[in-house]
Amino acid sequence: MRRRLGYLLLLAALAGAGWAAAPALSVDPYLPEAEDFEQPVPAVERVRGVAADLRAAGEQRHAHPGEGPVSHRSAVVDAPKRFDLAGIAGELRPYELRARAEGGGWSDWVETADGNPVYFGEADEIQVRARGWRPSGRLHYVNVSGTTSLGDRVLNGARRTINGAFVSLAGLVTPSAAAEVPRPDMIKRGEWGANRKQGGCEPRRKASYGTVRAAVVHHTVTASDYSKAEAPAIVLGICRFHRNGNGWDDIGYNAVTDRFGRIFVGRAGGIGRPVIGAQAQGFNWQTTGMAVLGTHTSEPIRPRVRQAFGRFFAWKLAHGKPITSKVWLESAGGPLTPVPKGRKIQVKRVIPHRRLNSTACPGRQGKKHVKRIRKIADGIRRANE
């Protein structure tokens, strides 16, 4: 009887080990299931002395959110679980976040807008502040590292170790950042975790299609010090925030590039087709949008990232016309664009997001590099005529 019980316990242990290891037994990089959760934005108090300082300087209160000194700040917020990305669900105005692992040092304050989350990587506490307005609503968190609990951290750590051994044995080669053909190498949605039924980011609805007359440069307002291994999970986290936090159909961008120049397929529906995204309100049906994972307010866009933009835009805009030429776009209107519905504007075929919407995206430094991206794209087009 004891021997039989011992066999049963051994079989149960082997079955448990098999269950734990199964998701990692693949030559594809292991990605834990992503998890979303929310809590209300706590009371955000006015910062003392700001109004008096403005009056003393003879200035009026700033009318535009994001301008002037910090006017409102929350207390430190304990998140319900450990998180990697966070933001205020559905909020398009600029505000700032910082986060920390409990007991550790704070990150820098990071400004975000346009419905994007901020990537922190395994944090427990967060704080909100704003300039010229009082934030409210719900904080939406996404964990993409599988670390919401101690049990998850142990399990996913073991799976990463097992998966690393499989990848090494298989001699896996990651997608090349360099591509000299019109269609660049791209990391598919399934490779960054979008297609999983649990913990993925499947679209709410089938894609809609328009036409691609111009291309829009974005940045995601995310810290730029992530590793190659972290980038796919960040894309997944942004997708889940856009879909589950903002209520959009899918990730807003048609494509994303990381700081290493790798290109990720964005919104579903066929990357070679004119899929309508959610990246330039009023003009989504006439444009394609690509974002770099990073913040380019003061940091320039790296040459390899400019090349990634150039390769993707050359492929999407290679219709015979020079990519350095101009095109007419018609506005569909909306609260985020200053161009009224029905009005036509003439723009260059590769433009910064701020050209179409009331936003600072892709940052001061990002905007400066749009001209270079445009020339790179046109050079690739001409080389492949």
N, C-alpha and C positions, 0 to 999 in steps of 0.2 A: 504493500500500500504506500509506504513511504517513497519507494523507488518510483512508483507511478506519479505520485504528487510532485516528486523532484523533476520528472520529465515534463509534466504539465507546466511547472513554474519556469523551466528552461525554455519551453516552447513559447510561453507568454512573453518572456524576456526577449527572445529572438524576434518575435512578432513586433514587440514595442520598439526594438532597435530598428527593425526594418521600416516601420512607420515613420520613425524619427528621421531616418536617413534618406528615405525614398525621394523627397523633393530635391535633394542635393545630388542624386545620382544622374548627372547630366553633364554634357560638355558645354552647355550654355551657362553663363554666369548665374549663380543663385541669387534670386531676389525674394526676400520675405514678402508675405502678404501685407499690403498697405492697410492702414486703419484710419478712419476719420472720427473725430469727436468734437464737441462744441461746448461752450459755456458763455453766459452773457458777458459783454464788456462791463467791467465794474464801474462804479462811479468815477468819473474823470473830472477832477477838480481844476478850477482856474488857478494858474500859477500866480502867487501873490507878487504884487509890485509891477506886473507887466503893464496894466492899464495906466498906473501912475507914471511909469517911465515914458509911455507914449505921449501922455498929456504934457509932461515936462518938456518933451522934445518938440511939442507943437504938432504932433502927428495924430492922425485919426486911426481908429482901429482898422487893421487890414481887412479889405473886403474879400480877398481871394484866399481860400484855404491853401496852406502850404507856404505862405509868405510871412515874413517878419519873425519876431522872437517866439519862442515856445510859450503858448498861452494856456494849454491844458495838459495835465499829466495824471495818469492813474497811479494807484498804489501798486506794489508788486503783486502779481497774480500767480497763485499756485494752479498750474494746469491740472486737469483731471488725471492725465497720464503723461508719460514722457512723449515728446513730440520732436519732429524734425523741421516741419514747415508750419507757419502760422500766419494768419491775417484776419481782418474783419470781413466777414462774409458779405459779398455783394457791394462792398464800399469802393468807389472809384476815385474819391478825393484823396489827396496826399496826406499821409500820416506817418508816424515813425514807431518802430518797434525795437526793443532790445530783449535779449534772453540770456539765461544761464542755466547750467546744471546746478541743482541745489547745493549751496555751499561754495560754488565756484565763482570765478570772475565773470563780470558782465561782458557781453559782446558790445561792439560799437552800436550806436543808434543807426538804424537803417531806414531810410525813407522809402515808402512804396506807394503806389497808386495804380490806377487802371485795372483794379480787380485782381492784382497779383499778390501771392503770399511771399513771405521772406523765408529763406532756408537758413536754419541755424545748426541743425545736426544735434540730436539728442540733448534736449533741454527740458527742464521741469518748471521753470518760472519765466514769466514774461512781464513786460511793462509797455504801456502805450502812452504816446504823447502826440500833440498836434500843434499846429500854428494857425491861429485865426478861426478855429472852430472846435466844437466839443464832440469827440467821437462817441458813438453809441452803437448798439446792435449786438452781434454775436461774434465771439472769437472762434474761428474755425481752425482746427489743428489737423495735420496729417502726419502720421508716423509711417515712414517707408523703410526703416532699418530693422523692424521687428524687435523693438526694445521697450514696448509699453510696460512690460512687467519683468520681474527678475526671471521667471520661468521662460518667458520669450527670449530674453537675452541669452540665457544658457543654451536653449534649443537652437536658436538661429546662429549662435556662435559655432556650435558643433557642425551645423549644416554647412556653414561657410568653409570650415576646415576640410570637410569631406569633399565639397564641390571643388575646392582649390586643387585637391589631389587629382580629381577627374580631369579638370581642365589642363593640368600640367601633363598628365599621361597622354591626353589626346593631342597635345601640341596646338591648342587653339590659337588662331591668329585673329586678332581683333580687326574690324573694318579699317581700311587704310584712310588716313586723313587726306592723302593726295589722290587726286583723280584728274586726268587730263582729257577725259571725254566729256561731252555735254551733259550726260546724266551722271551725277556724282554717286559715289558709294554712300549708302544711307543705312542707318540702324533702324530696323523695322519696328513697328509698334509692339509686336510680340516680344522682341528682344529687350524692350525697356519695361515690359510688364503690363501693357495696356489690355491685352486680349484675355487675361485670366478672368474667369467668372467670379472668383473671390479675390478681393484685394487688387483688382485691375482697374481699368478705366474705359469700359465699353461705352460707346455713344448712347445718348438717350434716344435719338432718332436717326434715321437714315440721312446721309449727307445731301445737301443742296448744291447746285452747280451754277456758276455764273460765267465770267470770262476774265482772263488775266491780261490787263492792259498796263499795269504798273506793279512794282514790288516795294514793300514797306519794311524798313529796318527797325527792329525793336531791341530793347534789353529787358531782362526779367526782374531787375532790381534785386539780385541775389548776390550774396558774397561770392567773390571770385577765387577763393582759395580752396575749392573742393578738389578731390582727387578724381582720376579717371573712373575708378570703381564706384564713386558716389554719384556721378553724373546721371546715369540712367534712372536711378531712384529719385533724383531731384525732378527730372522730367515727369515721372509718374506722379510725384507729389503735386506739382503744378497742375497737371491734368485733373487730379482728383479735387483740388481746390477750385479750379474753374468750373468743374461739373457739379460737385456736391456743395461747395460753399456759395458760388455765384449763381448756380442754377443754369449754367450754360449747357449746351448739348454735349460738349467735348472740350478738349484743350483748345484755346483760342487761336493758336498759331498753326500755320500750315507746315512749318518745319522749325526745328530748334538746332542751334549749334552750341557745343560746349567750348570751353577755353582752349581745348586741344585741337579744335578744327574738325571734330567729328560731327556729322549731320544726322539728326534724328527725325524720322517721319513724324509729323504732328497730327493734325486733325484727320480722322479716318474718312474714307471715301475714294481713295486712289490718289496717290501722290502725283501721278502724271496727269490728273484731271483737274479742272478749275473748281476745286472744292471751296465753298464759301465758308470762311472762318469767322472769328469774332475778335478781330485785331485792329480794325480801323473803321469804327462806326460811321455809317453813311456811305462807305466805299468798299465794304467787304466783298460785294458781288463783282467788283472790277479789279480786285487786287489779290496778290498773294503776300503773306506775311511770314517773316522769319525772325526769330529772336535769338539773342546770345544769352546763355546762362551767365549773368554777371551784371554789375552795376558800372555804368560808364559816365558818371557825372564828372569825376575828376581823373579816372583811369582810362587811358586810350584803349581802343580795340586792337588786339594783337594782330600781326600780319597773317598768321595762319587762320585766324577767325575771319579776317577780311577776305582771304582766299575762299573760305567755306561759303560765305555770303555770295561771292562772285560766281562760284561754280553753280550754286543752286539757282541764282537769279538768271545766269546765262542760259541755263537749261529751260527755265520757265518762260523766259522772254525772247527766246530765239525764234522770232517770226519774220526775220528778214530786216526789220528796221534796226538802226543803230540803237543800242541801249542808252546811249548818251543823248538821244533825242527827247522830245516832249510829246505828251499825249493829253487828250481831253478826258476828264472824268466828270460824271454827273452825280451829285449828292442825293442820297436817299434820306438825308436829314437825321435828326437825333440830338439828344441833349449834350453829347460829347463832342460834336463837331460844330464849329462856328459857321459852316457853309449851309445855308438854308436848302431845304428839299427842292430838287428840280434845278438848282443852279449848277452850271458847268464851270469847272476850273481847269486851267492848263498847268500840268506839273511835269517834272522830269520823270523818267520811267523807273528810276530807283530813288526813293525819297525816305526821309526820316518820318517816324510816326507823327511827330509834332506838326508836320506839314498839313495833316488832315484832321487831327483832333486836338482838343485843348489839353495838352499834356506836355511834360518835359522829356518824355521818352524819345530817343534812346540816350538821354543825358547830353550834357554839353560836349564831352569828348566824343561820344558816339556820333553826334551830329556832324562833327568835324571830319569824320572818316567816311561819310556817305559818298562823297565825291570820288574817293579812292575806290570804294566798292563798285561804284558805277563803272569806272574805267576798267577795273579788273574783269567785270562781267562782259563788257563790250569787247575787251581783248580776247576773251575765251570764245565769244561768238564769232569774231572775225577769223580766229585761228581754225575754226571748224566749218567754215563756209564751203 
